[in-house]
Amino acid sequence: MEFSAFKGINEKIKERHRDVLDENAFFYLESFCDAACSTVQHRATEQGWESNRYARAAHRIWQAGSELLYALHSDACGPNPRKLHSFWHHHSIPSYLDVNNSGKDSDIYKSELLRVAAEYLNEPDIQNPQFDYVLLDAIVYQELHAFISTAVDQVAPQAKRFAAPLARGNELKYMLYSTGLSMLGFVVNWLLFPALAIYSLYKENLWASGILAALFVFSRISWLVTIPARRRARAKVAALLDTLSGLYVTLHTQALSPARFKQVLNDASDKGVVVDGAAFVIVDRMIERDPTMFAVPRT
């Protein structure tokens, strides 16, 4: 079947999806799916597909593209959709402050993203570089964002854990809140109990003074004893964060070496970084096509 005939099929399928999304979201979906369909059209022409086979593939590309758009931007597909500026773009490494800012949280719908990835990988006819890169980049980014949100949060100092959500992305507020809460913590942990114990002793309440003094000594000894464990935990989290960040930074390129990225991915996995298996499958299929070079498509 001629290439132009495949394009005609694509246009008919496109119209069925035009009314589902608002104009802004459809603009980026159209650009993404047109590029994906173009790749499949060339493969269909070379392999002599029948029109029905291509029509099914094109329909699935648009369906999967719509589902992927929702998974990546769940707040852009509701009754009051957020305006998009791209179908997907490679993000910068999120800071601890960004992750804890409700206005900047990742809006990736993880379970939906992984479902789309699993279904896409089970359909060889629709596979193309656009989906490969977006899925791979989004999966790694989601893991990075989640790691900062959970693991880093668990080992961050208490003052920073409380200050980050209060600051709402404002670095000056974050610094002021962190400083203020650190000072408050110092007063509570080091001055409050001794002051109360001395006051109770002044009031000749020996029992209360003794109990307060014992609580202070016990809390400070516990803090000192757990210093090595807390340092080890922070060092482990820092090492894993560096590894996961390095993995994601590797994807920020126009020409990706699938073989090299697979090596980095395996090294990260060996060090304890957890990335969904779909990422490994996508990279393996990139390697099957060309282990040395994958041209990162525009999205």
N, C-alpha and C positions, 0 to 999 in steps of 0.2 A: 504494500500500500504506500502511496506517495506521502512525503513529509507534509505537504500542504493539507492533505486530507486529515492527517492527525491533528493539525492545528485547528481545523474546523471543528473537530470533535471537542477539543479543549475549550473553545469559545462557547459552545453550547452548554457544557458542564459548568463553566464559570458563571453563566447567567443564573443558574439555579442557586448559587451561593450568594449572589449579590445582595439579596434582600434580607439575608440572615443577620448580617453585621452592619454597624453604622459605617458611614463613608470612610472615616479615618482608619478603622481597623481593616476594612476591606481593601483599602489601598495597599497596605503592607502585605496582607494575605495574598492579594493578586500578584504582586511582584515576586513573592516567595514561591508560590505555586506555579507561576508561569515559568520561572527558571527551572524548577524541579521537573515540570512536564517537558520542557525543552530537552533536558538530558534523556528522559525516557523516550521521547520521540525519536531521537537519533538512534537509540538502541533498538527501538521497534522497527525503524526503517532498515537498519543493518540486518536484523534477524528475520525480517519479513513477517511481522505479526499481522494477524487478522484485525479488522477494525474493532470487533467486539472485545478482543483481549486488551487493546490499548484503551478503549472506552472504560473498561473496568479499572485499569490501572490509573487513568486520569481521575476518575471519580474517587478512588481511594486516596490519591494524592491530595485532592481538595478536602476530602473529609478528614484525613489525618492532619492536614495543615490547619484546618479550623480547630481541631481538638488540641493541637500543639500550641496554637495561639492562645487558647484559653488556659492551657497549663502554664504557659510562660507569663501571661498577664491576666490573671483571674479577675482583677479589678477593672479590666478594659472591655469586658464582655457582658456587663450587667445592664440594668436600666439607666444608670448614670455612669457611663463608661469613662475611664481616664483616657486622655488623649495619648496616643502612641507616637513615638518618633522613629521607630524601626520595628521590624518583626522581631529581631533579636540582635543584640550587640555584645561584644566581649566587654565585661565589666572590669573596673579596677578592683583591686583587693579591698574588700570592705574592712573598715576599722571597727574596733570594739564599740566605739561611740555610734557608728552608723548602724550596726546590727541591733543595738539597744534603743534606737530611735524609731518609734512607731511609724513615723512618717516615711522612713526609708527602708523598712523591712522588705526582704525579698518577697515578692508576691507570687513566686513560683508555687504551683499546686503540685507538690512532689509526687503523690500517688498517681495523679493523672499523667504527669510527665513520664513516669516509668511505665504506665500502662500503654501510652502511645508508643513509646520506644519498643516495648515487647511486641506489640502488634505489627509495627513497621518492620522489625527485624524478621518477622515470620512471613513477609511478603516480598520475595526477591524482585518481582516485576516493578515495584514502585521505589526501590532503593536508588538514592541519588546523593550527590555531594552536599546539596543544601540541607537535607534532613540529617545526614551524617554529622556535619559540623555543628549544627545548632543543638542537636541532641547531646552530642559529646560535650560541648562547651557548657550547656545548661546543667547537665548532670554533675559535672565537676564543680561548677560554681555553687550549685545547691548544697553539695556536700561541704564545701568550704564555708559557706554562710552558716550552715547548721552547726559545724564544728566550733566556729567562733561564738555562736549563740549559746552553746551548751558547755562544751569542754573548757573553753577559755573562761566562761563565766564562773565555772565551779572553782577555779583556782585564782581568780582575780581578787585583790584586796577588797574587803567589805566596803570601804569608802567608795571605791570605783564602781562596784556593783550597784550601789544605791544611787550614785551620782549620774551614771550613764542614762537611765531612763528619765530622770528629772531634767537633764539638760536638753533633751529633745533635739540633739544634733548640733547644738551650739557649743563650740569648743571653749569659749570664754566661760560660759556657765558651767561647763563640765569641770574646768580647772578650779573655779571658785567653789563649786559644790564638793569636789573631791578634797580640796584643802580644808574646807569647813568641817566636813564629816570626819576627816582624819584627825583634826584637832579635837572634835567632840569624842571620837573614839579613844584618843589618848587620855582625855579627862576621865572618861568612864572607866577605862581599863586600869589606869595607873594612879589616879588621884581620888576618885569618888569613894571607894571602899576604905582606904586609909583615913580619909577625912571623916567619914562616918564613924569609923572605929575610934578615932581620937575624940570625936564629939561625945560618943557613948561613954568613953572612959572619963571624960570631963564631967559627965552627968552621973558618974559612979554606977553606970550600968555595965558591970563587968561581963555578964553573960553575952549581952548584945555586942560589946566590944570584942570579945573573944571570937564569937561566931563570924563577925565581919572581917576580922584579921585573918581567920582561918580560910574564909572564902577567897580573900585576896591572894594569900599565899598559894592556895590550891590552883586558882585560875592562872596565876603567873607561872607556876611550875609546869602546868599542863601546856601552856603556850610555849615555854622553852623546850620541853620534851618533844613537841610535835614539829619544831622548826625543820629538822632534817627531812621528815616525810613530806612536809609542804614544799620544801625546795625541790625535792625529787619530782614531785607531781608537777610543779610549774615547769621544770626543765623538760619533762617528758612532753607536756602539752606544747611548749615552745618548739620543740624539735618536730613534732607532728605538724604543727601549724606551718613551720618553714617548709616542710616537705610538701604539704598539700598546696601551699601558696606557689611553690616552685612548679608543681604539676600544672596548676591553672595558668601561670604565666607562660608556660611552654606553648599553650594554645593561642597566645596573642601573636600571631604571625600571619603572613600572607602565603607562605609556602611551608607546610608542615611535613616533617619526615615521619611517616607512620611507624617505621621500624624504631626510630629513636624515641618517639613518644611512647611506644609500647614498653621499651626498656625503662623509661622514667616511671611509667605506670606500674610496672612490676616491682621496681625498687621501692616505690611508695607503699605498695601493698605489703611488701616484705617488712617494712618498718612499722606497720600497724595502721596505715591509712585505709579507711574503708570507702570504697567507691562501688556503686552498683555494677553488677555484672554486665549490664547492657553496654557500658563504656568499653569493656574488654572485647565484646563481640563486634562493636562498630570498628574498633581499631584493627581487629583481625581481618575484617573484610576490606578495610582500606589497604592493608598489607597485601592481600590477595590481588588487588588491582594494580598496585604499584607501591612497593615497600619504601621507595626512596623519596617520593614527592606526592603530596596532596595539596592541590591548589585550593586555598580557603576561599569559598564563594562569598560574595557580598550578600548580606541579609537585611 
